[in-house]
Amino acid sequence: MSNTATDIAVVGFAHAPHVPETFGTTNGVEMLAPCFRELEQKLGVGVADIDFWCSGSSDYLAGRAFSFISAIDSIGAVPPINESHVEMDAAWALYEAWVKLRSGQAKTALVYGFGKSSAGTLRQILGLQTDPYLVAPLGVDSLSMAGLQARAGLDAGRWTEADMAAVAARTTGGDIDKLLAAPKINDPLRAHDIAPITDGAAAIVLAVGDRARELCERPAWLTGMAHYIDSPVLGARDLTVSESAAKAANAVTGGDTSGFDIAELHAQFTHEELILKQAIGLNGDTRINPSGGALSGNPMFAAGLERIGFAAREIINGTANRALAHAASGPALQQNLVATLEARS
């Protein structure tokens, strides 16, 4: 789906610090409030200037029902507003807001996501996304599923452990040989192959047409967004490729992925970046994850939204003219969203 009906842009982005643990509540209020204050100050807007809110989070992770409702305490319930929520990464909340703005029902939207990953046993909680009858009872966790995917790619010759280490080295500045000498903690995965457990939150403001130009000197215009899903049955698909990421990228680029200055990919494991680069068709001229990507900070249910935010920030700051952003949800890159952004004179 390409953006031909309405000009919509990212005009502001803020995120909480990426930390291993916070001491606030699990509804994200303490992490979100500073993000909202930062956006209000940068853009010169208040709560009454936003037409639509949409958030992404998980009650499983928060350990409470309707955690997204109590998160509204960070904004304030007055004046009343049109609000919505998705029980997944907030990149999909941004998609909902994008559709809302395209339909003409709003001119501005606030999109946010949050996750306190340190509150529970994150990697076991993520296993609850699997089939509740055939897979979840086995006790499989997110590392085990990622390990199966990484091993499948190694055995098929699609990548090597050195290729995986090279992704980590670019992110951390480490030495590839030293990384390869590190012990495996979930064969074939080493510590550097795995995104850290991270508490965090992020927020983005979208605006339409002239309103976007009023709020931001150099808006990051969303030229397209699409998302697709693969089978939740891990044995029913080839784990070494991502058909849904390829479909989403083709839908928004028409197959031409040249000319992107940067690409922010939501790769929570080093081998996932290798899969995504191939699926999307990125070449060596595109800088991958200048922000550090999820491997440097992976706040659950906000990291995908951050990829869009960091890509937009490069355009807003004038360090990029065209950018591609990607978000993933579910085990082994089950669901994938791709967005394209650009600057305009």
C-alpha positions as CSV (number, residue, x, y, z in Angstrom):
1,M,0.0,0.0,0.0
2,S,1.6,3.3,-1.1
3,N,0.9,6.7,0.4
4,T,-0.9,8.4,-2.4
5,A,-4.0,9.7,-0.7
6,T,-2.6,11.9,2.0
7,D,0.9,13.3,2.8
8,I,1.7,12.0,6.3
9,A,5.0,12.5,8.1
10,V,6.9,11.7,11.2
11,V,7.5,15.1,12.9
12,G,8.8,14.0,16.3
13,F,10.4,11.0,18.0
14,A,11.5,10.4,21.6
15,H,12.6,7.3,23.5
16,A,13.4,6.4,27.0
17,P,17.0,5.3,28.0
18,H,17.8,1.7,27.1
19,V,18.5,0.1,30.5
20,P,18.5,-3.5,31.8
21,E,16.1,-2.7,34.6
22,T,13.8,0.1,35.8
23,F,12.2,0.4,39.2
24,G,8.8,1.9,38.1
25,T,5.5,0.2,37.5
26,T,4.8,-2.2,34.7
27,N,2.3,0.2,32.9
28,G,5.1,2.3,31.5
29,V,4.1,5.6,33.0
30,E,7.5,6.5,34.4
31,M,9.2,5.7,31.1
32,L,6.6,7.3,28.9
33,A,6.0,10.6,30.7
34,P,9.5,12.1,29.9
35,C,9.1,11.1,26.2
36,F,5.8,12.9,26.0
37,R,7.2,16.0,27.7
38,E,10.2,16.0,25.3
39,L,7.9,15.9,22.2
40,E,5.6,18.6,23.6
41,Q,8.6,20.9,24.1
42,K,10.2,20.2,20.7
43,L,7.0,20.5,18.8
44,G,5.3,23.2,20.8
45,V,2.1,21.1,21.2
46,G,-0.1,20.0,24.1
47,V,-2.4,17.1,24.7
48,A,-5.3,19.0,23.1
49,D,-3.4,19.4,19.8
50,I,-3.3,15.6,19.2
51,D,-6.3,14.1,17.5
52,F,-5.6,10.4,18.0
53,W,-3.6,8.2,20.3
54,C,-2.5,4.6,19.6
55,S,-0.2,2.4,21.7
56,G,1.5,-1.0,21.6
57,S,2.2,-3.1,24.6
58,S,1.6,-6.5,26.1
59,D,-0.5,-7.4,29.2
60,Y,1.4,-10.7,29.4
61,L,4.6,-8.7,29.8
62,A,3.1,-6.1,32.2
63,G,1.5,-8.8,34.3
64,R,-1.7,-6.9,34.5
65,A,-5.0,-6.6,32.6
66,F,-5.5,-3.5,30.4
67,S,-2.0,-2.1,31.2
68,F,-2.4,0.3,28.2
69,I,-5.3,2.0,29.9
70,S,-3.3,2.8,33.1
71,A,-0.5,3.9,30.8
72,I,-2.7,6.9,29.8
73,D,-1.9,8.4,33.2
74,S,1.4,9.5,31.6
75,I,-0.6,11.7,29.2
76,G,-3.7,12.6,31.1
77,A,-7.3,11.7,30.5
78,V,-8.5,15.3,29.9
79,P,-9.5,16.4,27.3
80,P,-11.2,13.1,26.1
81,I,-9.7,11.7,23.0
82,N,-10.0,9.0,20.4
83,E,-7.7,6.2,21.6
84,S,-6.7,2.7,20.4
85,H,-4.2,0.0,21.2
86,V,-2.5,-3.1,19.6
87,E,-1.3,-6.0,21.7
88,M,2.1,-6.1,19.8
89,D,5.0,-3.9,18.9
90,A,4.0,-0.3,18.6
91,A,5.1,-0.2,14.9
92,W,1.7,-1.8,14.2
93,A,0.1,1.0,16.3
94,L,1.8,3.4,14.0
95,Y,0.3,1.5,11.0
96,E,-3.1,1.9,12.6
97,A,-2.5,5.6,13.1
98,W,-1.3,6.0,9.6
99,V,-4.5,4.5,8.3
100,K,-6.5,6.8,10.6
101,L,-4.8,9.8,9.2
102,R,-5.1,8.6,5.6
103,S,-8.9,8.2,6.1
104,G,-9.2,11.8,7.1
105,Q,-10.4,11.1,10.6
106,A,-7.4,13.0,12.2
107,K,-4.6,15.3,11.3
108,T,-2.2,14.5,14.1
109,A,-1.5,11.2,16.0
110,L,0.6,10.2,19.0
111,V,1.9,6.7,18.8
112,Y,3.8,5.0,21.6
113,G,4.9,1.7,22.9
114,F,6.4,0.4,26.2
115,G,7.7,-2.7,27.9
116,K,9.3,-3.5,31.2
117,S,11.1,-6.6,30.1
118,S,12.9,-7.0,33.5
119,A,9.6,-7.5,35.3
120,G,9.4,-11.2,34.6
121,T,11.0,-14.1,32.8
122,L,11.0,-12.4,29.3
123,R,12.2,-15.3,27.2
124,Q,9.6,-17.7,28.7
125,I,6.8,-15.1,28.3
126,L,7.6,-14.7,24.6
127,G,7.1,-18.5,24.3
128,L,3.4,-17.8,25.0
129,Q,3.1,-16.4,21.4
130,T,3.4,-19.9,20.1
131,D,0.6,-22.5,19.5
132,P,-1.1,-23.0,22.9
133,Y,-1.8,-26.7,22.2
134,L,1.2,-28.1,20.4
135,V,4.2,-25.8,21.1
136,A,3.8,-23.7,24.2
137,P,3.3,-26.8,26.5
138,L,6.8,-27.9,25.4
139,G,8.2,-25.0,27.3
140,V,10.1,-23.6,24.3
141,D,11.4,-20.1,24.8
142,S,12.5,-17.3,22.4
143,L,16.2,-18.3,22.5
144,S,15.4,-21.9,21.6
145,M,13.3,-20.8,18.6
146,A,16.0,-18.4,17.5
147,G,18.6,-21.1,17.9
148,L,16.6,-23.4,15.7
149,Q,16.5,-20.7,13.0
150,A,20.2,-19.9,13.3
151,R,21.2,-23.6,13.1
152,A,18.9,-24.1,10.0
153,G,20.7,-21.3,8.2
154,L,24.2,-22.6,9.2
155,D,23.4,-26.1,8.1
156,A,21.9,-24.8,4.8
157,G,25.1,-22.8,4.1
158,R,23.1,-19.5,4.0
159,W,25.5,-17.9,6.5
160,T,28.4,-18.7,8.8
161,E,29.1,-18.0,12.4
162,A,31.7,-15.5,11.2
163,D,28.9,-13.7,9.3
164,M,26.9,-13.5,12.5
165,A,29.8,-12.3,14.4
166,A,30.5,-9.6,11.8
167,V,27.0,-8.2,12.5
168,A,27.7,-8.0,16.2
169,A,31.1,-6.5,15.6
170,R,29.7,-3.7,13.6
171,T,27.2,-3.0,16.3
172,T,29.5,-3.2,19.3
173,G,32.9,-2.4,17.7
174,G,34.2,-5.7,18.9
175,D,36.8,-8.0,17.2
176,I,35.3,-10.8,15.1
177,D,37.9,-13.4,16.2
178,K,37.4,-12.6,19.8
179,L,33.6,-12.8,19.5
180,L,33.9,-16.2,17.8
181,A,36.1,-17.4,20.7
182,A,33.3,-16.7,23.2
183,P,31.3,-19.6,24.6
184,K,28.0,-20.6,23.1
185,I,25.1,-20.1,25.5
186,N,22.3,-21.5,23.4
187,D,24.0,-23.4,20.6
188,P,24.7,-21.9,18.0
189,L,24.1,-18.5,19.7
190,R,26.6,-16.7,21.7
191,A,25.9,-13.7,23.9
192,H,26.8,-11.2,21.2
193,D,24.2,-12.8,18.9
194,I,21.3,-12.0,21.2
195,A,19.7,-8.6,21.9
196,P,19.8,-7.6,25.6
197,I,16.8,-7.7,27.9
198,T,15.9,-4.0,27.9
199,D,13.3,-1.8,29.6
200,G,12.1,1.1,27.5
201,A,9.5,3.1,25.8
202,A,9.2,5.2,22.6
203,A,6.8,7.8,21.1
204,I,6.3,9.2,17.7
205,V,4.1,12.1,16.5
206,L,2.6,11.9,13.0
207,A,1.0,14.8,11.2
208,V,-0.7,15.4,7.9
209,G,0.3,17.8,5.1
210,D,0.6,21.5,6.1
211,R,0.3,20.6,9.8
212,A,3.4,18.5,9.5
213,R,5.3,21.4,7.9
214,E,4.2,23.7,10.7
215,L,5.5,21.3,13.4
216,C,8.7,20.3,11.8
217,E,11.2,22.1,9.5
218,R,12.2,18.9,7.7
219,P,9.5,16.2,8.2
220,A,10.2,12.6,7.4
221,W,7.4,11.8,4.9
222,L,6.0,8.3,5.0
223,T,5.9,7.1,1.4
224,G,4.7,3.6,2.0
225,M,4.0,1.0,4.7
226,A,3.0,-2.6,4.5
227,H,3.0,-5.7,6.7
228,Y,2.6,-9.4,6.1
229,I,2.7,-12.6,8.2
230,D,4.1,-16.1,7.8
231,S,2.8,-19.3,9.3
232,P,3.0,-19.6,13.1
233,V,3.9,-23.2,12.6
234,L,7.7,-23.2,12.6
235,G,7.9,-26.5,10.8
236,A,5.6,-25.3,8.0
237,R,8.0,-22.6,6.7
238,D,11.6,-22.2,5.6
239,L,13.2,-20.5,8.7
240,T,16.2,-19.5,6.7
241,V,14.2,-16.9,4.6
242,S,11.5,-14.4,5.4
243,E,8.7,-14.4,2.8
244,S,6.6,-11.9,4.7
245,A,9.5,-9.4,4.9
246,A,10.1,-9.8,1.2
247,K,6.4,-9.2,0.4
248,A,6.2,-6.2,2.6
249,A,9.4,-4.6,1.1
250,N,8.2,-5.3,-2.4
251,A,4.8,-3.7,-1.6
252,V,6.4,-0.4,-0.6
253,T,9.4,-0.3,-3.0
254,G,8.1,-2.1,-6.1
255,G,11.3,-4.2,-5.9
256,D,13.7,-1.2,-6.2
257,T,15.6,-1.0,-2.9
258,S,18.4,1.2,-4.3
259,G,18.8,4.7,-3.1
260,F,18.1,4.2,0.6
261,D,20.7,6.0,2.6
262,I,19.9,4.0,5.8
263,A,17.9,1.0,6.9
264,E,16.8,0.4,10.4
265,L,16.1,-3.3,10.8
266,H,14.4,-4.8,13.8
267,A,16.8,-7.8,14.1
268,Q,16.9,-9.2,17.7
269,F,19.5,-11.8,16.7
270,T,22.5,-11.4,14.4
271,H,21.3,-14.0,12.0
272,E,18.0,-12.2,11.6
273,E,19.8,-9.2,10.1
274,L,21.3,-11.5,7.5
275,I,17.8,-12.9,6.7
276,L,16.3,-9.4,6.5
277,K,19.0,-7.9,4.3
278,Q,18.5,-10.7,1.8
279,A,14.6,-10.6,2.0
280,I,14.4,-6.8,1.5
281,G,17.2,-6.7,-1.1
282,L,19.5,-4.2,0.6
283,N,22.9,-3.5,-1.1
284,G,26.2,-2.4,0.4
285,D,25.4,1.3,-0.3
286,T,22.8,1.4,2.5
287,R,24.0,2.0,6.1
288,I,22.4,-0.7,8.3
289,N,21.2,0.3,11.8
290,P,23.2,3.4,12.4
291,S,21.3,3.6,15.7
292,G,22.8,0.4,16.9
293,G,19.6,-1.6,16.3
294,A,17.9,-3.9,18.7
295,L,21.2,-5.6,19.4
296,S,22.2,-2.5,21.4
297,G,18.9,-2.0,23.1
298,N,15.7,-4.0,22.6
299,P,12.8,-2.7,24.6
300,M,9.9,-5.1,24.1
301,F,6.9,-3.6,22.1
302,A,8.8,-0.4,21.5
303,A,11.9,-1.5,19.6
304,G,10.1,-1.9,16.2
305,L,8.6,1.6,16.6
306,E,12.1,2.9,17.5
307,R,13.4,1.6,14.1
308,I,10.9,3.9,12.4
309,G,11.7,6.7,14.8
310,F,15.5,6.4,14.4
311,A,15.1,6.3,10.6
312,A,12.9,9.4,10.7
313,R,15.3,11.2,13.0
314,E,18.1,10.8,10.4
315,I,15.9,12.6,7.8
316,I,14.7,15.3,10.2
317,N,18.3,16.0,11.2
318,G,19.4,16.2,7.5
319,T,21.8,13.2,7.6
320,A,19.7,11.1,5.3
321,N,17.2,11.8,2.4
322,R,15.7,8.3,2.0
323,A,15.3,5.6,4.7
324,L,13.7,2.2,5.1
325,A,12.5,1.0,8.5
326,H,11.5,-2.5,9.5
327,A,9.7,-4.0,12.5
328,A,9.1,-7.7,13.5
329,S,6.8,-9.5,15.8
330,G,6.4,-13.1,16.8
331,P,9.0,-16.0,16.9
332,A,11.5,-16.4,14.1
333,L,10.5,-13.2,12.2
334,Q,6.9,-14.4,11.9
335,Q,5.4,-11.0,11.2
336,N,7.2,-8.2,9.3
337,L,6.4,-4.5,8.7
338,V,8.3,-2.3,6.3
339,A,8.0,1.5,5.9
340,T,9.8,3.9,3.7
341,L,10.5,7.5,4.5
342,E,11.9,10.5,2.6
343,A,12.7,14.2,2.8
344,R,11.1,16.7,0.4
345,S,12.2,20.1,-0.7
